[in-house]
Structures are given as structure tokens and as C-alpha cells.
Amino acid sequence: MIVYHNLSMHRKLHNESAFTLIELLVVIAIIGLLSSIVLVNLQGTRQRGREAAGKQFSSSLQNALGSEAMGIWRLDEGSGTTVYDNAGYGNNGTLTNGPVWQTEAQCGLGLGSCLLFDGSDDYVNLDTDAMNGLNDFTVSYWMKTSDTTKAGTAIHATNTGNNEFIPYNYRSLQVYVKDTVWSTGEALNNGNWRFIAITRNGTTGKVELFVDGALEGSSTLAAGSLNVGGCLVLGQEQDAVCGGFDTTQAFLGLLDDVRIYATDLTLAKIQQLYAEGIQRHLAEQ
């Protein structure tokens, strides 16, 4: 009887242990599931936090430089034929011949959309008031291309036959101001997002080129105020005022966040603009 009793107790304990083990496995599975949910939520929170931080920084920077901004075209509309001037002056632009809006995923951006230019006949016609009459100025933009065949042009301001301002040929950049030229030799077509900023002092004629927040060089070109009595366009080089486009000089690739300021920004402010753009353009690289 004693042996039978002990055997019964052993079976009872064994059953209880087996049940406890099953419960333990269930608990472990539940913990694993909850952990994955928490991780996903945490990643989502971090992403939202990164986006919020980027937008907050962008807003604060725009407020800091806003008084000097003549035109800010973020190119975040995503649809339609109008690009809106976020500087508040109404210097809007019109898409012509079909630049294509790209989604955030197509742009490879952490935030927002951008415009794809086909290297043929498409362009954006901006209001010339954003640049006409400027003495000191800064022009900045983000671009992405891997093209090795064209002398692609991101932005061009003309008078009657003059190159008032143009950064020409992204394979070996030349900067024109009032028909005088500086051959920088800078290649911008490595297939990554690049931040370009060009400053100009209208009194001395000094022009500086910044790429990805770093000063790459300077030169002295013609002084005096700009006379943009022709057209101000994105994506084309004008061989005739507001026309005469040549496909070998058209922009092939992506453009984003184009800005014009009525001052020659300092290195520190250029680096601030670059730091703001990193939130968007280097998030996926």
C-alpha cells in the first residue's frame, strides 16, 4: 500500500509539473509577442519623433532666415501643376511639359515628395520677382542624378540674352553671373542627393560654392544687381529668353527644396540649411 501510494503521488507531481511547463511555454510565447509589439511601437514612435524633430527644426530655421527668403519651393505638393512659394511672397511656379511628381518612396526621402525631370523638354517656370533686382543673394537646392551625358542645368535666370544667373553642367559645374563665368570643375552626378548652395556678394562680385555644407571654392564675377527680365526656370538652360531649350543641357534627375535668399548667407547658415535637409534627403541613403 505504501508503494502504491508513493507511485500515485509521483504521477500527481509529474502531471502538475507537465502542466506548469506548458503554462511556462505559453507565458514565454506571450512575452515574445508583447516584446515584438512594443518594438514595433517603439520604432514607429522613433520615426514619428524623427519626423517631428525634422519639421520643428525646419520651421525654426525658416523663421530664423525667413526675413531674407525671396522664394522657398519645397516641392512637396505631390500633384497638380503649381509649386507654391513657402516664403510667403506668392512667387509660385508652374509645371510645364510634364515634370513628374514623385512619391516619398520614389524620391528616397525621409519626408515629402520631389520632382523628376526627364532631361528633355519639361521645366518649372518660377515668378521672376523672386530674383529680379537682387544684389546679394544665395541660391540653394537639393539634386540627385547619375547622368553622365548631359550638361544638366538645375536653375536659370535670364535677361534679354544674358545669363544673369545659372549653375550650368552638373558633370563639371560652371557658375554664371551676369554673363561672367567661373568653371568650378565640381562633379555633382554621383547618384546621391547633393546639397548645392551658391552665394554672391553684389558689391564685390565674390561668388562662393558650397556642396553638402562645405565650402568648395570662390571666385570674383561681375558685380551689380541682377536684371531678371526674362524667365526664371528650373530644369532647363535657356538659349533664348524663356525658350530655346537644348536637350543636351536639360536636367535629368530629381530636384527638391529650391530656395532663393536676398543675402549672401554665411558658412554657418549654409551648414544649418544642410543640416535641415539631412532630415529629408539622407534618411534613406
C-alpha positions, -999 to +999 in steps of 0.1 A: +000+000+000+028+023+008+044+017-026+012+023-044+006+055-025+041+068-034+035+059-071+002+078-071+019+108-056+047+106-082+022+106-110+003+135-095+035+155-091+045+146-127+012+158-141+014+190-121+050+196-134+039+190-170+010+214-167+034+240-152+058+236-181+030+241-207+020+272-188+056+284-188+058+280-226+026+299-231+039+327-209+071+328-229+052+330-262+031+358-248+061+377-237+077+373-271+046+386-288+043+416-265+080+423-270+076+424-308+046+447-304+065+470-281+094+470-305+072+479-335+055+507-315+089+520-303+102+521-339+071+539-350+075+563-322+111+569-331+102+575-367+074+599-357+098+616-334+124+620-361+099+634-385+086+658-358+121+669-350+129+675-386+098+695-392+104+715-360+140+722-370+129+732-405+103+755-391+126+772-366+153+776-393+128+791-418+118+816-391+154+825-385+161+831-422+126+840-432+131+877-435+157+872-462+139+844-482+126+856-515+114+821-526+112+787-510+098+759-531+098+727-511+082+708-540+061+688-515+028+694-533+028+658-548+002+666-575-011+694-597+008+719-619+016+746-593+046+748-570+039+771-541+063+797-526+066+789-489+084+822-483+051+839-484+057+863-513+035+844-538+063+837-561+047+805-573+058+784-602+041+764-630+050+729-642+054+729-679+056+699-703+052+674-675+078+672-647+066+642-627+057+643-591+075+615-572+063+598-540+084+598-508+095+562-516+104+571-552+124+601-541+141+581-514+132+608-489+126+606-452+100+632-456+080+646-485+080+644-523+102+658-551+101+664-589+115+642-616+128+659-648+131+638-679+161+656-695+140+665-725+116+694-726+100+697-691+106+726-667+091+747-639+086+784-647+090+804-615+080+840-608+110+863-616+102+886-587+120+860-565+153+870-581+149+902-601+168+932-586+188+912-561+223+924-553+235+900-526+219+865-529+220+828-521+205+801-543+203+766-528+187+733-539+189+696-535+196+674-566+201+638-575+214+625-608+237+598-621+236+612-657+270+612-675+259+626-708+242+660-704+254+694-692+223+695-669+210+728-656+190+730-623+180+767-624+185+795-649+176+832-647+178+853-679+175+889-691+174+897-728+200+872-739+221+873-707+229+846-683+220+866-652+225+835-631+230+799-639+247+769-623+255+750-656+265+714-662+262+692-632+291+670-646+316+698-642+298+728-627+302+763-642+286+793-624+275+822-645+265+857-630+257+885-654+274+866-683+307+861-665+317+826-657+336+806-631+345+770-640+345+752-607+351+717-620+328+703-594+310+670-603+276+666-588+263+635-606+273+606-583+237+593-579+233+606-544+213+635-530+236+666-531+230+699-515+242+729-536+244+765-523+258+794-542+263+828-526+271+861-542+281+895-529+268+921-553+292+948-543+324+928-547+312+902-571+325+874-549+308+841-556+312+810-533+302+774-539+291+751-511+285+714-517+269+693-489+276+721-464+313+725-472+329+755-490+344+742-522+358+774-536+352+810-546+357+834-575+350+870-584+324+876-612+305+907-623+291+929-596+258+948-596+221+940-592+205+912-612+182+921-640+159+890-644+136+905-670+133+872-689+125+840-672+134+820-641+131+783-647+140+750-631+153+721-652+164+739-684+191+762-699+176+790-720+194+796-753+166+821-760+147+841-734+121+817-719+129+791-746+155+777-769+158+747-748+185+721-757+180+685-746+218+682-741+216+709-714+184+698-697+182+684-662+178+646-659+171+636-624+154+647-592+151+683-577+139+693-543+137+722-519+148+751-541+155+784-522+165+820-530+176+844-503+183+881-506+216+878-488+249+860-492+245+835-463+274+827-441+290+793-438+272+787-405+238+794-421+246+773-451+255+744-428+222+750-409+203+746-442+223+714-450+216+700-415+179+707-420+180+689-454+197+658-439+165+651-421+149+645-455+174+636-481+199+614-464+174+594-443+173+565-469+209+566-481 
